[in-house]
Amino acid sequence: MDFEVSDDRRMLADTLSRFLSSDYDIAARNKVAYAAPYHSPEKWAALCELGTLMALAPEENGGFGGTGFDVTTVFQELGRALCPEPVLAQLMAIRLLMAAGEDLEGPLSGTTRYAVAIGELSAPYTLDLIETEASGGTLTGRKSVVYGAPGADRILVAAMAGGTLGVYEVDGSDARVTAYGMIDGGPAGEVFLDATQARTVLADGAAALQDALDWGTLALCAEAVGAMDWSFATLLDYLRTRKQFGKRIGDFQALQHRAVDVSIEIEQARSITILAASRMGTPEQSRTCSMAKNLIGRAAKLTAEETIQMHGGIAMTWEYPLSHYAKRLTMLDAQLGDTDFHLERVMAAHMAA
């Protein structure tokens, strides 16, 4: 496997890093992430102008990337900056629209913002328990914790029609959306559909929906790696500068050992994310994404716990950035399937092999 980062991806990462560090620092992020609309429309437009979304689709679909490594490049930088913009929802929508052969000019330019409504109260992760119904060009049902739903122009909805799982598009203004910010910041909402007018995107969309979930899972893994990198760098800086009992706390061997354990977990998370990125578009895609999400869910939680404990009380305060990174790292496990869910998927894949 070639671990060398291409010049194009390095330029993309550098461009995103400069923009996010200068225009979207933690103070700006916290100002918008917890208050409606739970992100910054101005920063969304700026991200789109940088070509961020274009990196999520291949050239034949109007983008300039579209590989697993392009997606991880983007989301690692978003994770490093703790960016709350709904790029994840746009990525999943782009994958669904690609599968349907739809025009991607709107979603790739960011002028049309999408949300993808899959999870329900009784089926937060699984596709085979979806109860939302499609009939006569309308949808009826409720979708829960739909990321990016507040303010979305279009919502792609997973629904059943005659026993077949399909993908349908509704206008954001036609659906009733109860908007809220996630506990770690960023927009989400409950989507209520009551004979809501809908357009069929994919009559048989089970495979495309699983593909979108896989790409979303990969993106979350990369975001977690970026957030863990930032958290660990902050921890090292603190261990080198904070003094107690007349010496730097980083000189205490017990803390050194704990920091090394965290470093090992992060490198394992990085490695399996690289593996998952390399297997996108192959028969091993879904299984490897679940392997990555399971490992990263555990590594992210450990990183959050250890960095807070080694900082002490200051890391629990709202003003200290690490507290927000710890929340995001903890909540990442719940998005698109937690560690237990993905462990069961990996076990099922091995049993079927």
Residue, then its C-alpha position, 0 to 999 in steps of 0.5 A: m500500500d502506498f502511504e505517500v500523500s499526493d500533492d493534490r491532497r496535500m494542497l487540499a489539506d493545507t488550504l482547509s487547515r489555513f482556512l479553518s485555523s484562521d477563520y473558524d477558530i474554537a471561539a467562532r466554532n462554539k459561537v455557532a455550533y450550539a445556537a440555531p441554525y447550529h452552524s454558520p451559513e457564511k462559513w459553509a459558503a466559504l468552505c464550498e468556495l474552496g472546493t471542499l465538496m468537489a473533493l468528494a466526487p470523481e471527475e466523471n461526476g463533476g468533482f476532482g477526487g471521490t476516492g476514500f483518501d480524498v474523503t479522509t483528507v477533508f474530514q481529518e481537517l474538519g475533525r482537527a478544527l472541530c468544524p460543525e458544518p454539515v459536510l457529512a450529510q452532503l457527502m452521503a447525499i452525493r453518494l446517493l445522487m451518484a448512484a441514481g445518475e443525478d446531476l451533481e452541480g447543486p450539491l457539489s457547489g454547495t448551492t443546494r444543501y442536502a440532508v439524508a434521513i435514514g435512522e428512525l426511533s426503532a431503527p437508528y442504524t439498520l436498514d431492514l427495520i425502516e417503517t417510513e412508507a412511500s405510497g402514491g408519490t408521498l411519504t409518511g413516517r418519522k426520521s430521527v436525528v437527521y444530521g444537517a436537517p435544519g435549513a436543508d434545501r432537499i432531504l433524501v429519505a429512506a422509505m419502504a414501498g411494497g416491501t422494497l427499500g427506496v430513496y426519495e427526495v422531499d423539499g426541505s420546506d415541505a417536511r416538518v423539521t424539529a431542529y436542535g443542536m447535538i450535545d457536541g454541537g452541529p445541526a440535527g433534527e427530527v423529520f416528520l412526514d405526513a403524506t409529504q410530496a416526494r420524488t423517487v430517486l432510487a426505487d430500489g436503493a438498499a445497496a446505495l443506502q449502505d454505500a452512503l452509510d459506508w462512506g459516512t462511516l469512513a468520514l467519521c473515522a477520519e474526523a475522529v483521527g483529526a480530533m484525536d491528533w489535536s487532543f493529543a498535541t494539546l496534551l503533550d504541550y500541557l505535560r511539557t509546560r504544567k508544573q507541579f511539586g516543582k517539576r513538569i508533570g510530563d516528567f512523571q513516568a506514570l503520565q508518560h506511560r499513559a500518554v504513550d498508550v494514547s499515542i498507540e491507540i491513535e496510530q492504530a486508529r489512523s492505520i485502520t482508517i487508511l485501510a478502510a480508505s484503500r478498500m472503498g469501492t471493493p467487496e471489502q468496503s462495508r466490512t472494513c468500514s465497520m472494523a474501523k468504526n468499532l476500533i475508533g469508537r473505543a480509541a476516541k473514548l479512551t483519548a477523550e478520557e485520558t486527555i481530560q484526566m491528565h489535564g485535570g479540572i481545567a479540561m472540564t470547563w467550557e472555555y478550554p477547547l479540549s472539553h469540546y473535543a472530548k464531547r465530540l470524540t465521545m459522541l462520534d461513536a453514536q453516529l452511524g452505528d456504535t461500537d457494538f453495532h459495528l462489531e456485530r456487522v463484522m461478526a456477521a460478515h465473517m460468519a457469512a464468508 
